[in-house]
Amino acid sequence: MSDDHGSIFDGLIGGDSAQWAFGTDFEDPLAGVDTTVPGGVDHAELAAYCLMLGDDALIMSQRLTEWCSRAPDLEEDIALANVALDLLGQARLLLARAAAADPGVPPALPEGSPVPPEDALAFFRDAGGFRNVRLAEVPNGDFAHVVVRLLLFATARLAVLERLRASTDSVLAAVAAKSVKELTYHRDWAGRWFLTLAQGTEESRRRLLAALEGLWPFQAELFAGHPVELSLARAGVGVDPATARDEVDAVLDQVLAVSGVARPDVAPLPGGGRHGTHTEDFGPLLAEMQVVARAHPSGRW
């Protein structure tokens, strides 16, 4: 007896294997893009700068993925997953740019390993080699915590990447132009939920204020320019994050005012992830994120 519809498993055998992640290679994310480093720009500095921006996105994405199946409802669960995917895409491009600018940056892997440079940077660096801000790595709390964290992170990152669109490095300018659209949504989503929680129930407001108080000490680090950032800003390649401070403050003050929430009066934390100083929770985060890749450095996925 014939079945004109065939079997639902037919597609698993034969056909175009390129549709599957396992057993195939992904394209170079920068394929066809001019990755020439602008004249007069130090290759190592450009790579370091890309690692900073890429690590911010990678680690924030990792924390957001921990919210899968835990959000208050399905719509917000999907929203957080989409934000995480946006940031993962930004991270992949920026880490690939770092490796293209300075091929010596990715960690050495066993001969014949199929791991692409951006994956090597994501999964085979130790904690001290990451340059993300600490706001991205602190452990998740409740839903109010993810709302506050994303509001602080996305507002600052959006302001910086808006300026980065004018970079003389064509890759950074293109990544920034794409990312600005995504980050606008991230900021607005968090801003709407901030207002909702602030003007919701007594419990939702209490949780929001607690999250704001706990995360605010990490906010100043977003604007503390690292020497690499300052050097590349002078060269027209990067952005001094301090130049975005007034714009970010204006946006946050507007959200706080509409929500009836006072700006926290808490001291910033010293140090910073840009210099390789991380929280005690960063090691466990990396261990979970990197465990499969490190167990199979020559694996094909």
Secondary structure as a PSIPRED ss2 file (coil, helix, strand):
# PSIPRED VFORMAT (PSIPRED V4.0)

   1 M C   1.000  0.000  0.000
   2 S C   1.000  0.000  0.000
   3 D C   1.000  0.000  0.000
   4 D C   1.000  0.000  0.000
   5 H C   1.000  0.000  0.000
   6 G C   1.000  0.000  0.000
   7 S C   1.000  0.000  0.000
   8 I C   1.000  0.000  0.000
   9 F C   1.000  0.000  0.000
  10 D H   0.000  1.000  0.000
  11 G H   0.000  1.000  0.000
  12 L H   0.000  1.000  0.000
  13 I C   1.000  0.000  0.000
  14 G C   1.000  0.000  0.000
  15 G C   1.000  0.000  0.000
  16 D C   1.000  0.000  0.000
  17 S H   0.000  1.000  0.000
  18 A H   0.000  1.000  0.000
  19 Q H   0.000  1.000  0.000
  20 W C   1.000  0.000  0.000
  21 A C   1.000  0.000  0.000
  22 F C   1.000  0.000  0.000
  23 G C   1.000  0.000  0.000
  24 T C   1.000  0.000  0.000
  25 D C   1.000  0.000  0.000
  26 F C   1.000  0.000  0.000
  27 E C   1.000  0.000  0.000
  28 D C   1.000  0.000  0.000
  29 P C   1.000  0.000  0.000
  30 L C   1.000  0.000  0.000
  31 A C   1.000  0.000  0.000
  32 G C   1.000  0.000  0.000
  33 V C   1.000  0.000  0.000
  34 D C   1.000  0.000  0.000
  35 T C   1.000  0.000  0.000
  36 T C   1.000  0.000  0.000
  37 V C   1.000  0.000  0.000
  38 P C   1.000  0.000  0.000
  39 G C   1.000  0.000  0.000
  40 G C   1.000  0.000  0.000
  41 V C   1.000  0.000  0.000
  42 D C   1.000  0.000  0.000
  43 H H   0.000  1.000  0.000
  44 A H   0.000  1.000  0.000
  45 E H   0.000  1.000  0.000
  46 L H   0.000  1.000  0.000
  47 A H   0.000  1.000  0.000
  48 A H   0.000  1.000  0.000
  49 Y H   0.000  1.000  0.000
  50 C H   0.000  1.000  0.000
  51 L H   0.000  1.000  0.000
  52 M H   0.000  1.000  0.000
  53 L H   0.000  1.000  0.000
  54 G H   0.000  1.000  0.000
  55 D H   0.000  1.000  0.000
  56 D H   0.000  1.000  0.000
  57 A H   0.000  1.000  0.000
  58 L H   0.000  1.000  0.000
  59 I H   0.000  1.000  0.000
  60 M H   0.000  1.000  0.000
  61 S H   0.000  1.000  0.000
  62 Q H   0.000  1.000  0.000
  63 R H   0.000  1.000  0.000
  64 L H   0.000  1.000  0.000
  65 T H   0.000  1.000  0.000
  66 E C   1.000  0.000  0.000
  67 W C   1.000  0.000  0.000
  68 C C   1.000  0.000  0.000
  69 S C   1.000  0.000  0.000
  70 R C   1.000  0.000  0.000
  71 A C   1.000  0.000  0.000
  72 P C   1.000  0.000  0.000
  73 D C   1.000  0.000  0.000
  74 L H   0.000  1.000  0.000
  75 E H   0.000  1.000  0.000
  76 E H   0.000  1.000  0.000
  77 D H   0.000  1.000  0.000
  78 I H   0.000  1.000  0.000
  79 A H   0.000  1.000  0.000
  80 L H   0.000  1.000  0.000
  81 A H   0.000  1.000  0.000
  82 N H   0.000  1.000  0.000
  83 V H   0.000  1.000  0.000
  84 A H   0.000  1.000  0.000
  85 L H   0.000  1.000  0.000
  86 D H   0.000  1.000  0.000
  87 L H   0.000  1.000  0.000
  88 L H   0.000  1.000  0.000
  89 G H   0.000  1.000  0.000
  90 Q H   0.000  1.000  0.000
  91 A H   0.000  1.000  0.000
  92 R H   0.000  1.000  0.000
  93 L H   0.000  1.000  0.000
  94 L H   0.000  1.000  0.000
  95 L H   0.000  1.000  0.000
  96 A H   0.000  1.000  0.000
  97 R H   0.000  1.000  0.000
  98 A H   0.000  1.000  0.000
  99 A H   0.000  1.000  0.000
 100 A H   0.000  1.000  0.000
 101 A H   0.000  1.000  0.000
 102 D C   1.000  0.000  0.000
 103 P C   1.000  0.000  0.000
 104 G C   1.000  0.000  0.000
 105 V C   1.000  0.000  0.000
 106 P C   1.000  0.000  0.000
 107 P C   1.000  0.000  0.000
 108 A C   1.000  0.000  0.000
 109 L C   1.000  0.000  0.000
 110 P C   1.000  0.000  0.000
 111 E C   1.000  0.000  0.000
 112 G C   1.000  0.000  0.000
 113 S C   1.000  0.000  0.000
 114 P C   1.000  0.000  0.000
 115 V C   1.000  0.000  0.000
 116 P C   1.000  0.000  0.000
 117 P H   0.000  1.000  0.000
 118 E H   0.000  1.000  0.000
 119 D H   0.000  1.000  0.000
 120 A H   0.000  1.000  0.000
 121 L H   0.000  1.000  0.000
 122 A H   0.000  1.000  0.000
 123 F H   0.000  1.000  0.000
 124 F C   1.000  0.000  0.000
 125 R C   1.000  0.000  0.000
 126 D C   1.000  0.000  0.000
 127 A H   0.000  1.000  0.000
 128 G H   0.000  1.000  0.000
 129 G H   0.000  1.000  0.000
 130 F C   1.000  0.000  0.000
 131 R C   1.000  0.000  0.000
 132 N C   1.000  0.000  0.000
 133 V C   1.000  0.000  0.000
 134 R H   0.000  1.000  0.000
 135 L H   0.000  1.000  0.000
 136 A H   0.000  1.000  0.000
 137 E C   1.000  0.000  0.000
 138 V C   1.000  0.000  0.000
 139 P C   1.000  0.000  0.000
 140 N C   1.000  0.000  0.000
 141 G C   1.000  0.000  0.000
 142 D C   1.000  0.000  0.000
 143 F H   0.000  1.000  0.000
 144 A H   0.000  1.000  0.000
 145 H H   0.000  1.000  0.000
 146 V H   0.000  1.000  0.000
 147 V H   0.000  1.000  0.000
 148 V H   0.000  1.000  0.000
 149 R H   0.000  1.000  0.000
 150 L H   0.000  1.000  0.000
 151 L H   0.000  1.000  0.000
 152 L H   0.000  1.000  0.000
 153 F H   0.000  1.000  0.000
 154 A H   0.000  1.000  0.000
 155 T H   0.000  1.000  0.000
 156 A H   0.000  1.000  0.000
 157 R H   0.000  1.000  0.000
 158 L H   0.000  1.000  0.000
 159 A H   0.000  1.000  0.000
 160 V H   0.000  1.000  0.000
 161 L H   0.000  1.000  0.000
 162 E H   0.000  1.000  0.000
 163 R H   0.000  1.000  0.000
 164 L H   0.000  1.000  0.000
 165 R C   1.000  0.000  0.000
 166 A C   1.000  0.000  0.000
 167 S C   1.000  0.000  0.000
 168 T C   1.000  0.000  0.000
 169 D C   1.000  0.000  0.000
 170 S H   0.000  1.000  0.000
 171 V H   0.000  1.000  0.000
 172 L H   0.000  1.000  0.000
 173 A H   0.000  1.000  0.000
 174 A H   0.000  1.000  0.000
 175 V H   0.000  1.000  0.000
 176 A H   0.000  1.000  0.000
 177 A H   0.000  1.000  0.000
 178 K H   0.000  1.000  0.000
 179 S H   0.000  1.000  0.000
 180 V H   0.000  1.000  0.000
 181 K H   0.000  1.000  0.000
 182 E H   0.000  1.000  0.000
 183 L H   0.000  1.000  0.000
 184 T H   0.000  1.000  0.000
 185 Y H   0.000  1.000  0.000
 186 H H   0.000  1.000  0.000
 187 R H   0.000  1.000  0.000
 188 D H   0.000  1.000  0.000
 189 W H   0.000  1.000  0.000
 190 A H   0.000  1.000  0.000
 191 G H   0.000  1.000  0.000
 192 R H   0.000  1.000  0.000
 193 W H   0.000  1.000  0.000
 194 F H   0.000  1.000  0.000
 195 L H   0.000  1.000  0.000
 196 T H   0.000  1.000  0.000
 197 L H   0.000  1.000  0.000
 198 A H   0.000  1.000  0.000
 199 Q C   1.000  0.000  0.000
 200 G C   1.000  0.000  0.000
 201 T C   1.000  0.000  0.000
 202 E H   0.000  1.000  0.000
 203 E H   0.000  1.000  0.000
 204 S H   0.000  1.000  0.000
 205 R H   0.000  1.000  0.000
 206 R H   0.000  1.000  0.000
 207 R H   0.000  1.000  0.000
 208 L H   0.000  1.000  0.000
 209 L H   0.000  1.000  0.000
 210 A H   0.000  1.000  0.000
 211 A H   0.000  1.000  0.000
 212 L H   0.000  1.000  0.000
 213 E H   0.000  1.000  0.000
 214 G H   0.000  1.000  0.000
 215 L H   0.000  1.000  0.000
 216 W H   0.000  1.000  0.000
 217 P H   0.000  1.000  0.000
 218 F H   0.000  1.000  0.000
 219 Q C   1.000  0.000  0.000
 220 A H   0.000  1.000  0.000
 221 E H   0.000  1.000  0.000
 222 L H   0.000  1.000  0.000
 223 F H   0.000  1.000  0.000
 224 A C   1.000  0.000  0.000
 225 G C   1.000  0.000  0.000
 226 H C   1.000  0.000  0.000
 227 P H   0.000  1.000  0.000
 228 V H   0.000  1.000  0.000
 229 E H   0.000  1.000  0.000
 230 L H   0.000  1.000  0.000
 231 S H   0.000  1.000  0.000
 232 L H   0.000  1.000  0.000
 233 A H   0.000  1.000  0.000
 234 R H   0.000  1.000  0.000
 235 A C   1.000  0.000  0.000
 236 G C   1.000  0.000  0.000
 237 V C   1.000  0.000  0.000
 238 G C   1.000  0.000  0.000
 239 V C   1.000  0.000  0.000
 240 D C   1.000  0.000  0.000
 241 P H   0.000  1.000  0.000
 242 A H   0.000  1.000  0.000
 243 T H   0.000  1.000  0.000
 244 A H   0.000  1.000  0.000
 245 R H   0.000  1.000  0.000
 246 D H   0.000  1.000  0.000
 247 E H   0.000  1.000  0.000
 248 V H   0.000  1.000  0.000
 249 D H   0.000  1.000  0.000
 250 A H   0.000  1.000  0.000
 251 V H   0.000  1.000  0.000
 252 L H   0.000  1.000  0.000
 253 D H   0.000  1.000  0.000
 254 Q H   0.000  1.000  0.000
 255 V H   0.000  1.000  0.000
 256 L H   0.000  1.000  0.000
 257 A H   0.000  1.000  0.000
 258 V H   0.000  1.000  0.000
 259 S H   0.000  1.000  0.000
 260 G C   1.000  0.000  0.000
 261 V C   1.000  0.000  0.000
 262 A C   1.000  0.000  0.000
 263 R C   1.000  0.000  0.000
 264 P C   1.000  0.000  0.000
 265 D C   1.000  0.000  0.000
 266 V C   1.000  0.000  0.000
 267 A C   1.000  0.000  0.000
 268 P C   1.000  0.000  0.000
 269 L C   1.000  0.000  0.000
 270 P C   1.000  0.000  0.000
 271 G C   1.000  0.000  0.000
 272 G C   1.000  0.000  0.000
 273 G H   0.000  1.000  0.000
 274 R H   0.000  1.000  0.000
 275 H H   0.000  1.000  0.000
 276 G C   1.000  0.000  0.000
 277 T C   1.000  0.000  0.000
 278 H C   1.000  0.000  0.000
 279 T C   1.000  0.000  0.000
 280 E C   1.000  0.000  0.000
 281 D C   1.000  0.000  0.000
 282 F H   0.000  1.000  0.000
 283 G H   0.000  1.000  0.000
 284 P H   0.000  1.000  0.000
 285 L H   0.000  1.000  0.000
 286 L H   0.000  1.000  0.000
 287 A H   0.000  1.000  0.000
 288 E H   0.000  1.000  0.000
 289 M H   0.000  1.000  0.000
 290 Q H   0.000  1.000  0.000
 291 V H   0.000  1.000  0.000
 292 V H   0.000  1.000  0.000
 293 A H   0.000  1.000  0.000
 294 R H   0.000  1.000  0.000
 295 A H   0.000  1.000  0.000
 296 H C   1.000  0.000  0.000
 297 P C   1.000  0.000  0.000
 298 S C   1.000  0.000  0.000
 299 G C   1.000  0.000  0.000
 300 R C   1.000  0.000  0.000
 301 W C   1.000  0.000  0.000
